Amino acid sequence: MIKKYLLYAFVAILSLSACTDDPDDMITPVEDLATLNLAMGNPSDAETDITYEDNYLMEIQQYALSYSRQRGTANWVSWYLNEEWLGDVTRRDDFRANESLPAGWYRVDEDDYDYSNNGFARGHNCPSADRTRSINDNSNTFFMTNMIPQSPKHNGEMWNELEQYCRDLVNQGHELYIVMGSYGVGGVGDSGYREKLAGGKITVPRYIWKSILVLPTGANDLERVDEETRIITVLTENKNSASGQPWGNYRVSVDEIEAATGYDLFSKLPEEVQEEIEAIIDDGPVG
């Protein structure tokens, strides 16, 4: 993971490169960030193999995901968040198709959600505001493979508050391992109930969930997770009315998500630790 001693080395490199005018040239990653995003496990054992059409692994430095060709969305997206990911880059808003999908697969583009007719937002899995360290980091959150059709009030209100709470935890000295996903069919947006968009190429999920493993900033993260480690897991329906309550009212256990999806979250943790912390419904602070 990106730790303090690596940051010192990084600063030294920047001092030698200060003559460049391109901010992105001054933020070269110091290690392979993609490995951090799955450091706690690959929930569905996704693979980068075209025979895995509905569990296709895609990894970039900013996040990793399991993509479903049939649904036209990610099953889940996994990413690591600490203070070094947060900077002052503004939101790019450059929604676009992901051309790295296998040849022959439909590439959902920025217009396919057709809000004016369907009433669903292009909802981020890995949030734009979690990747503000560089222009490239933020831009890569706008691939449509990182989006789901999300009820606009759900996206802009309650879910946004949960995302901001995660960043608040980071600013308070924590690092987070986050997995977000969706499942089921059918949501309620600004134009009513929908199951499919873009002529059936995109499935509107019924349920949206997120699980957040919280650690104080440190080293050897896998070894530090124990029965007292906090995990916040939230499960909601994909409808505007869900924003009528605070996100804390939708907390469930990791076990409930696993039972609904068949995934194995945080699978790299020892079994005895998983059994303890994944059965707990968080009752900690929400702001």
Secondary structure as GFF3:
##gff-version 3
##sequence-region A 1 287
A	DSSP	alpha_helix	4	16	.	.	.	ID=ss1
A	DSSP	three_ten_helix	23	26	.	.	.	ID=ss2
A	DSSP	alpha_helix	34	37	.	.	.	ID=ss3
A	DSSP	beta_strand	56	59	.	.	.	ID=ss4
A	DSSP	beta_strand	64	68	.	.	.	ID=ss5
A	DSSP	beta_strand	73	81	.	.	.	ID=ss6
A	DSSP	three_ten_helix	83	85	.	.	.	ID=ss7
A	DSSP	alpha_helix	115	118	.	.	.	ID=ss8
A	DSSP	beta_strand	121	124	.	.	.	ID=ss9
A	DSSP	three_ten_helix	128	130	.	.	.	ID=ss10
A	DSSP	alpha_helix	135	139	.	.	.	ID=ss11
A	DSSP	three_ten_helix	140	142	.	.	.	ID=ss12
A	DSSP	three_ten_helix	144	146	.	.	.	ID=ss13
A	DSSP	beta_strand	147	150	.	.	.	ID=ss14
A	DSSP	alpha_helix	152	153	.	.	.	ID=ss15
A	DSSP	pi_helix	154	158	.	.	.	ID=ss16
A	DSSP	alpha_helix	159	171	.	.	.	ID=ss17
A	DSSP	beta_strand	174	183	.	.	.	ID=ss18
A	DSSP	beta_strand	187	189	.	.	.	ID=ss19
A	DSSP	beta_strand	192	194	.	.	.	ID=ss20
A	DSSP	beta_strand	196	197	.	.	.	ID=ss21
A	DSSP	three_ten_helix	198	200	.	.	.	ID=ss22
A	DSSP	beta_strand	202	203	.	.	.	ID=ss23
A	DSSP	beta_strand	207	216	.	.	.	ID=ss24
A	DSSP	alpha_helix	221	224	.	.	.	ID=ss25
A	DSSP	beta_strand	230	237	.	.	.	ID=ss26
A	DSSP	three_ten_helix	240	244	.	.	.	ID=ss27
A	DSSP	three_ten_helix	247	250	.	.	.	ID=ss28
A	DSSP	alpha_helix	254	261	.	.	.	ID=ss29
A	DSSP	alpha_helix	271	277	.	.	.	ID=ss30
###
